[in-house]
């Protein structure tokens, strides 16, 4: 299985090494801008991604990196703050997990989601349950681990269009919209183009929100190890200082 992920800071080299060591899969590392020179000789399969950083959208680099990984025909896109605890097998379907908590997700359409649904000509008539808080929201998916999604270049194009048109600027006073806009648009593309299925519950578990990882196959840990002991791969510093904060 070919797996792609992004590194956008030299402070995340240990996180990248730990992810790669945690699995026998083939990894492709998307290195953003100047980070490429710092990591090209210390990580395997490093690919340069040039990104213009939109002032009001901190995760544009992640979208561009995923688009580059798509060109390399990866099977899975995942976040760098992840580890495999056991091997994961995926089917040929588009595989996603619901978001951990609602954040900008809603049970009934509001102005933000109405704009997206109209643009993409979709109108979902069902809800999904968030992974941790168990709340109903219209289809809204996490980009921390995605299988067989072949529209990341489309996602980048749509993100670029919306940001240049300033379609959602009025929502950005609420920081959550800056952080999660990419996942909202990603969710619309999943809904529009795929007969998708859920990832196994054992995959992409948010350890920072629920540290019971018994029987899990892969985790995301976010800032969990900033304050907790790393017993999983203690030779690596898994603390996170997100460059967006």
Residue pairs with C-beta under 8 A, 6 or more apart in sequence:
1 25
1 26
1 75
1 76
1 88
1 90
2 25
2 26
2 27
2 28
2 72
2 73
2 74
2 75
2 76
3 23
3 25
3 26
3 27
3 28
3 74
3 75
3 76
3 77
3 78
4 27
4 28
4 29
4 30
4 65
4 66
4 68
4 69
4 70
4 72
4 74
4 76
4 77
4 78
5 16
5 19
5 27
5 28
5 29
5 30
5 65
5 69
5 77
5 78
5 79
5 80
5 82
6 29
6 30
6 31
6 32
6 49
6 61
6 62
6 65
6 66
6 80
7 13
7 15
7 16
7 29
7 30
7 31
7 32
7 35
7 39
7 43
7 80
8 31
8 32
8 33
8 35
8 61
8 62
8 65
8 243
9 35
9 241
9 243
10 35
10 38
10 39
11 241
11 243
12 80
12 240
13 38
13 39
13 42
13 43
14 236
14 237
14 238
15 80
15 81
15 236
15 238
15 240
16 29
16 39
16 43
16 80
17 42
17 43
17 236
18 83
18 232
18 233
18 236
18 238
19 27
19 78
19 80
19 82
19 83
19 84
20 27
20 43
20 44
21 233
21 236
22 83
22 84
22 85
22 233
23 84
23 87
23 88
24 87
25 76
25 84
25 87
26 45
27 44
27 45
28 45
28 47
28 69
28 72
28 74
29 39
29 43
29 44
29 45
29 46
29 47
30 47
30 49
30 65
30 66
30 68
30 69
31 39
31 40
31 43
31 46
31 47
31 48
31 49
32 49
32 51
32 61
32 64
32 65
33 49
33 50
33 51
36 46
36 48
36 49
39 46
40 46
47 68
47 69
47 72
49 61
49 64
49 65
49 68
51 60
51 61
51 64
51 65
52 60
53 60
53 61
54 60
54 163
56 163
56 169
56 172
56 178
57 159
57 163
57 178
57 181
57 182
58 178
58 179
58 244
59 179
59 181
59 182
59 244
60 159
60 163
60 182
62 143
62 182
63 152
63 155
63 156
63 159
63 182
64 156
66 77
66 143
66 152
66 155
66 156
67 152
67 153
67 155
67 156
69 77
69 152
70 77
70 149
70 150
70 151
70 152
70 153
71 153
75 90
75 147
75 148
76 90
76 145
76 146
76 147
76 148
77 143
77 145
77 146
77 149
77 152
78 144
78 145
78 146
78 204
78 218
79 143
79 144
79 145
79 220
81 220
81 221
81 222
81 238
81 240
82 144
82 145
82 204
82 218
82 219
82 220
82 221
83 218
83 219
83 221
83 232
83 233
84 217
84 218
85 213
85 216
85 217
85 218
85 219
85 232
86 202
86 216
86 217
86 218
87 217
88 200
88 203
88 217
88 218
90 147
90 148
90 199
91 147
91 148
91 197
92 148
93 147
93 148
93 194
93 195
93 196
93 197
94 146
94 147
94 148
94 149
94 190
94 193
94 194
94 195
94 196
94 197
95 146
95 147
95 148
95 196
95 197
95 198
95 199
96 141
96 142
96 146
96 147
96 149
96 190
96 196
96 197
96 198
96 199
97 131
97 141
97 142
97 144
97 145
97 198
97 199
97 203
97 204
98 128
98 129
98 130
98 131
98 137
98 140
98 141
98 142
98 198
99 105
99 130
99 131
99 137
99 140
99 141
99 142
99 180
99 183
100 130
100 131
100 132
100 133
100 142
100 206
100 209
101 130
101 132
101 133
101 135
101 209
102 130
102 133
102 135
102 137
102 140
103 176
103 179
103 180
104 112
104 140
104 176
104 177
104 180
104 181
104 184
105 130
105 135
105 137
105 138
105 140
106 113
106 137
106 138
107 127
107 135
107 136
107 137
107 138
108 138
109 117
109 138
112 168
112 171
112 177
112 184
113 138
113 184
115 167
115 168
116 184
116 185
116 188
117 123
117 124
117 188
119 188
120 188
120 189
120 191
120 192
121 192
122 188
122 191
122 192
124 138
124 139
124 191
126 138
126 139
127 136
127 137
127 138
127 139
128 136
128 137
128 138
128 139
128 140
128 141
129 135
129 136
129 137
130 137
131 142
131 206
132 206
132 209
132 210
139 187
139 190
139 191
140 183
140 184
140 187
141 183
141 186
141 187
141 190
142 183
142 204
143 182
143 183
143 186
144 204
144 206
144 220
145 199
145 203
145 204
145 218
145 220
147 199
149 186
149 189
149 190
149 194
151 189
151 193
154 189
155 182
155 185
155 186
155 189
158 185
158 189
159 181
159 182
159 185
162 168
162 181
162 185
168 177
168 181
171 177
172 178
179 244
190 196
200 217
202 215
202 216
202 217
202 218
203 216
203 217
203 218
204 218
204 219
204 220
205 213
205 216
205 218
205 219
205 220
206 219
206 220
206 222
207 213
207 219
207 220
207 221
207 222
207 224
208 220
208 221
208 222
208 223
208 224
211 224
211 228
213 219
221 238
221 240
222 240
223 239
223 240
223 242
225 238
225 239
225 240
226 239
226 240
230 236
230 237
230 238
232 238
